[in-house]
Amino acid sequence: MANSKSALKRAKIGERNRLRNKAYKSAVRTLMKKYFVAVEEYGANPSPEAKQVVDTRMSEAYSKIDKAVKRGIFHPNNGARKKSRLAKRVKAVTQTA
């Protein structure tokens, strides 16, 4: 337990940041899952509407990942890796379709 006023404040700030980071990471995971579902649907039934949904989901996920990197929640390489995995998934589906 914190023994000084400054240590107590740092513990409080750390907890606040942990909760904020947790919310961002959860949002990124959710957007990635929605994107992967959209890609699977597009792969099963390629259509312009499905492609539009995939592009929208990718844009949302990229935006959230970039914001998380900017705020220091993800390391830049971690953000780049996540974005690369998103792009790789849609590329694999479009080449087979």
Secondary structure, DSSP 8 states (H G I E B T S, - for coil): ---SHHHHHHHHHHHHHHHHHHHHHHHHHHHHHHHHHHHHHHHHS--HHHHHHHHHHHHHHHHHHHHHHHTTSS-HHHHHHHHHHHHHHHHHHHHH-
